[in-house]
Amino acid sequence: MLNNPVIKSLKNFYVYLFSWLILAVINSGLLFFGTNIGLKTSVADSLVFTLILCGFGLGWWYPARYVSLEQNNLTKVLLSHLAGAIISSTLWIALGYFVMVGLFGYGDKYEKFLFVTLPWRFIIGIMLYAVVSSFYYMVTYYTGFQERTIKEAELKNLVTVAELRSLKFQINPHFIFNSLNSMSALTEIDPKKAKEMIIKLADFLRYILATNEREKNKLSEELKNIRLYLEIEKIRFEDKFDYSEDIEEGCERIEIPNMILQPLFENVVKHAVYETLEKVEVKLICSIENEFLNITLQNSFDQVSTPKKGAGVGLKNIEERLRLIYHQENLMEMKREKGIFCVTLYIPVN
């Protein structure tokens, strides 16, 4: 009976026992006022038969547990429980008779009363079997439902973690590849700058390794790494872009997804800085509005030149990560107008 929910906790058992005692009290009153067997006999009869049935009730867990509604057809379930109810009622009455007559020594008058009441006792036994078994089925269904819900939540969480890691792994090789290409180009042109770039890239990668397992970082930490990334690109592109920040007070303390800004800046370098001969103005704007941290990265671009085509992995990656982490849609917005390309991320503050 170790799996029986009634005896899994002391509280459940007390509630179960108390329910049967209430039933015994009610039954005693019905016997005393409805028959002429007297108060003492009424109380003894009620307590004996009710407590025996209380003990049987603990065993009815097994038919309800193992005669599954999901794995058996309705006819088999009903017939199984009908047989169980008949056997239980028969044993209940026989055991009650043995205790009352054999142990307690109630005489002929009580025996006659007992035989007269056999039919309704038998019916009550079957009815109580049905009620308790139905209760066990409800508990089994509810417990199973809870377990399935927990397992589904755990599985969903594992899938989400796996997807987020996969998305991170899509980002990391992307910017490493670009940086290595830059160093390769500078090795022959300007070895000194190549060496400087290697040192900065080492610091950049050290940050990535240190924070790779984190889901979120403070905006201030992410910005430190972004500035380091831009310093690396400055070595390659020199004066081809200017970068500025407009960050509202309090924004830097807010946590944002790890490496969420990196693809935004790579996108600017790839599709704006790399594509034009003119200087590109890059500006990061952060503010808090309506319980969201609004992070806007805007850059100028050459409207005449043909944009470099790409898979758009970086921006799609950001949008998908935001959806997985915050379970909300439309947390990224893109605009392109009057020579300015603008991407805004909406990070829930709470």
C-alpha positions in Angstrom: 0.0 0.0 0.0 3.0 2.3 -0.2 1.7 4.0 -3.3 -1.7 4.6 -1.8 -2.2 8.4 -1.6 -4.1 8.0 1.6 -1.1 6.7 3.6 1.5 8.6 1.7 1.2 11.3 4.3 0.0 11.4 7.9 -2.3 14.3 7.1 -4.1 12.4 4.3 -4.5 9.3 6.6 -6.0 11.5 9.4 -8.5 13.0 6.9 -9.4 9.6 5.6 -9.9 8.1 9.1 -11.9 11.1 10.2 -14.2 10.8 7.2 -15.0 7.2 8.2 -15.6 8.1 11.8 -18.1 10.7 10.8 -19.8 8.0 8.7 -19.8 5.8 11.8 -21.5 8.5 13.9 -24.2 9.1 11.3 -24.8 5.4 11.0 -25.0 5.0 14.8 -27.7 7.7 14.9 -29.7 6.1 12.0 -29.5 2.7 13.8 -30.5 4.1 17.2 -33.5 6.1 16.0 -34.5 3.8 13.2 -34.4 0.4 15.0 -35.0 -0.9 18.5 -31.6 -2.5 19.2 -30.5 0.2 21.7 -27.8 2.8 21.9 -24.9 0.5 22.9 -25.6 -2.0 20.2 -26.1 0.7 17.6 -22.7 2.3 18.4 -20.9 -1.1 18.5 -22.4 -2.2 15.2 -21.6 1.1 13.5 -18.1 1.3 14.7 -17.2 -2.4 13.9 -18.7 -2.4 10.4 -17.5 1.1 9.5 -13.9 0.5 10.7 -13.7 -2.8 8.9 -14.9 -1.1 5.7 -12.3 1.7 6.4 -9.6 -1.0 6.4 -11.0 -2.5 3.2 -11.0 0.9 1.6 -7.2 1.1 1.8 -7.0 -2.1 -0.3 -9.4 -0.8 -2.9 -6.5 1.4 -4.1 -5.1 -1.6 -6.0 -8.1 -2.4 -8.3 -8.4 1.3 -9.1 -4.6 1.6 -9.7 -4.1 -1.4 -11.8 -7.4 -1.8 -13.6 -6.6 1.3 -15.7 -9.3 3.2 -17.6 -6.8 4.0 -20.3 -5.6 0.5 -20.9 -8.8 -1.5 -20.5 -12.2 -1.2 -22.2 -15.2 0.0 -20.1 -16.8 -3.5 -19.9 -13.7 -5.1 -18.4 -13.4 -2.3 -15.9 -17.0 -2.5 -14.8 -17.0 -6.3 -14.5 -13.7 -6.2 -12.5 -15.0 -3.7 -10.1 -18.4 -5.4 -9.8 -16.6 -8.6 -8.8 -14.4 -6.7 -6.3 -17.4 -5.0 -4.8 -19.3 -8.3 -4.3 -16.3 -10.0 -2.8 -15.5 -7.0 -0.5 -19.1 -6.7 0.7 -19.4 -10.4 1.4 -16.1 -10.5 3.4 -17.1 -7.3 5.1 -20.4 -8.7 6.4 -18.9 -12.0 7.3 -16.1 -10.3 9.3 -18.5 -7.9 11.0 -20.7 -10.9 12.0 -17.7 -12.7 13.4 -16.6 -9.7 15.5 -20.0 -8.8 16.8 -21.2 -12.3 17.6 -18.1 -14.3 18.0 -15.9 -11.8 19.8 -18.3 -9.4 21.5 -20.9 -12.0 22.2 -24.1 -10.3 20.9 -26.9 -12.9 21.1 -29.9 -14.1 19.1 -31.7 -10.8 19.0 -28.8 -9.1 17.3 -28.3 -12.1 14.9 -31.9 -11.8 13.8 -31.4 -8.0 13.3 -28.2 -8.6 11.3 -29.8 -11.1 9.0 -32.8 -8.8 8.4 -30.4 -5.9 7.4 -28.1 -8.1 5.2 -29.6 -6.8 1.9 -29.1 -3.1 2.6 -25.7 -3.7 4.2 -24.7 -5.6 1.0 -25.9 -2.7 -1.2 -24.2 -0.1 1.1 -20.9 -2.1 0.8 -21.1 -2.0 -3.0 -22.0 1.7 -3.0 -19.1 2.6 -0.8 -16.8 0.5 -2.9 -17.9 2.4 -5.9 -17.4 5.8 -4.2 -14.0 5.0 -2.8 -12.8 3.5 -6.1 -14.1 6.5 -8.0 -12.1 8.7 -5.6 -9.0 6.7 -6.2 -9.5 7.0 -10.0 -9.8 10.8 -9.6 -6.6 10.9 -7.5 -4.8 8.7 -10.0 -5.9 10.9 -12.9 -5.0 14.1 -11.1 -1.6 12.8 -10.0 -0.8 11.5 -13.5 -1.9 14.8 -15.0 0.4 16.7 -12.6 3.3 14.3 -13.4 2.7 14.8 -17.2 2.6 18.5 -16.8 5.8 18.6 -14.8 7.5 16.3 -17.3 6.3 18.3 -20.3 7.5 21.5 -18.6 10.9 19.9 -17.9 11.1 18.6 -21.5 10.1 22.0 -22.8 12.7 23.7 -20.7 15.4 21.2 -21.9 14.4 21.9 -25.5 14.5 25.6 -24.9 18.0 25.4 -23.3 19.2 23.2 -26.3 17.8 25.7 -28.8 19.4 28.6 -27.0 22.7 26.9 -26.9 22.4 26.1 -30.6 21.6 29.7 -31.3 24.7 30.8 -29.3 26.9 28.4 -31.2 25.6 29.9 -34.4 26.8 33.3 -33.2 30.2 32.5 -31.8 31.8 31.0 -34.9 30.4 33.9 -37.0 32.3 36.7 -35.3 35.4 34.6 -34.7 35.5 33.9 -38.4 35.2 37.7 -39.2 37.9 38.6 -36.8 40.3 36.0 -38.1 39.8 37.2 -41.6 40.6 40.7 -40.5 43.8 39.6 -38.8 44.8 37.6 -41.8 44.4 40.7 -44.0 46.4 42.9 -41.6 49.3 40.4 -41.1 50.9 41.4 -44.5 49.7 45.0 -44.6 50.4 46.1 -41.0 51.9 43.5 -38.7 51.8 45.9 -35.7 48.1 46.4 -36.0 47.7 42.7 -36.5 49.4 42.1 -33.2 47.3 44.7 -31.5 44.2 43.0 -33.0 45.3 39.6 -31.7 45.6 40.9 -28.2 42.2 42.6 -28.2 40.7 39.5 -29.8 42.2 37.4 -27.0 40.5 39.6 -24.4 37.3 39.5 -26.4 37.3 35.7 -26.5 38.3 35.5 -22.8 35.1 37.4 -22.0 33.0 35.0 -24.1 34.5 31.9 -22.4 33.9 33.4 -19.0 30.3 34.3 -19.6 29.3 31.5 -22.1 27.2 29.5 -19.6 25.3 32.6 -18.4 21.9 33.2 -19.9 22.0 36.9 -19.0 24.5 39.7 -18.2 24.2 43.3 -17.1 24.0 45.7 -20.0 27.1 47.4 -18.7 29.1 44.1 -19.1 27.8 43.5 -22.6 28.7 47.0 -23.6 32.3 46.6 -22.4 32.6 43.6 -24.7 30.9 45.5 -27.6 33.4 48.4 -27.2 36.2 45.9 -27.3 34.7 44.4 -30.5 34.5 47.8 -32.1 38.1 48.5 -31.2 39.0 45.4 -33.0 37.0 46.5 -36.1 38.5 50.0 -35.8 41.9 48.5 -36.4 40.7 47.0 -39.6 38.4 49.8 -40.9 40.2 52.8 -39.2 38.0 55.9 -39.6 35.2 54.3 -41.6 32.8 54.6 -38.7 32.1 56.6 -35.6 30.3 55.1 -32.6 28.4 57.0 -29.9 26.1 56.1 -27.0 23.0 57.7 -25.5 22.2 55.6 -22.4 19.6 56.6 -19.9 20.6 56.4 -16.2 19.7 53.0 -14.7 19.8 51.1 -18.0 23.3 49.6 -17.5 22.2 47.7 -14.3 19.4 45.8 -16.2 20.2 42.3 -17.3 19.9 41.3 -20.9 20.5 38.0 -22.8 24.2 37.1 -23.1 25.7 38.1 -26.5 22.4 39.5 -27.7 24.0 42.8 -28.9 26.9 41.2 -30.7 25.0 40.2 -33.9 23.5 43.7 -34.1 27.0 45.3 -34.4 28.3 42.6 -36.7 25.3 43.4 -39.0 26.3 47.0 -39.0 29.9 46.2 -39.9 28.9 43.7 -42.6 26.1 45.6 -44.3 27.0 49.3 -43.7 30.7 49.8 -42.9 32.0 47.2 -45.2 29.8 48.3 -48.1 30.4 52.0 -48.2 33.4 54.4 -48.8 31.8 57.1 -46.7 31.9 57.3 -42.9 29.1 55.4 -41.1 27.5 56.9 -38.0 26.6 54.2 -35.5 24.6 55.1 -32.4 23.3 53.0 -29.5 20.3 54.4 -27.6 19.0 52.8 -24.4 16.0 53.9 -22.4 13.3 52.4 -20.1 9.7 52.7 -21.2 6.6 50.8 -20.0 8.6 48.1 -18.1 10.8 47.5 -21.1 14.4 48.3 -21.7 14.5 49.7 -25.2 17.8 49.2 -27.0 18.1 50.9 -30.3 21.1 50.6 -32.6 21.0 52.8 -35.6 23.4 53.4 -38.4 23.7 55.4 -41.6 24.1 53.5 -44.9 24.8 54.2 -48.5 21.4 54.1 -50.3 23.1 54.0 -53.7 25.3 51.0 -53.2 24.0 47.4 -53.7 23.5 45.8 -50.3 25.6 42.8 -49.6 23.3 39.7 -49.5 23.5 37.4 -46.5 21.5 34.7 -44.8 20.3 37.1 -42.1 21.3 34.6 -39.5 22.3 37.2 -36.9 19.0 39.2 -36.7 16.9 36.0 -37.0 19.0 34.6 -34.2 18.3 37.6 -31.9 14.6 37.5 -32.6 14.4 33.7 -31.8 16.5 34.0 -28.6 14.3 36.8 -27.3 11.2 34.7 -28.0 12.6 31.6 -26.2 13.9 33.5 -23.2 10.9 35.8 -22.6 8.1 33.8 -24.2 6.9 36.9 -26.0 6.6 37.8 -29.7 7.5 41.1 -31.3 10.5 41.9 -29.1 12.5 43.1 -32.1 11.7 45.8 -34.6 13.6 46.9 -37.7 13.2 50.1 -39.7 14.9 51.4 -42.8 14.2 55.0 -43.8 16.0 58.1 -45.1 19.5 56.5 -45.1 19.2 55.2 -41.5 18.8 51.5 -40.6 17.5 51.0 -37.1 17.0 47.9 -35.0 15.2 48.1 -31.6 15.1 45.4 -29.0 12.5 45.4 -26.2 13.8 43.7 -23.1 11.2 43.1 -20.4 12.6 44.6 -17.2 10.6 42.3 -14.8 
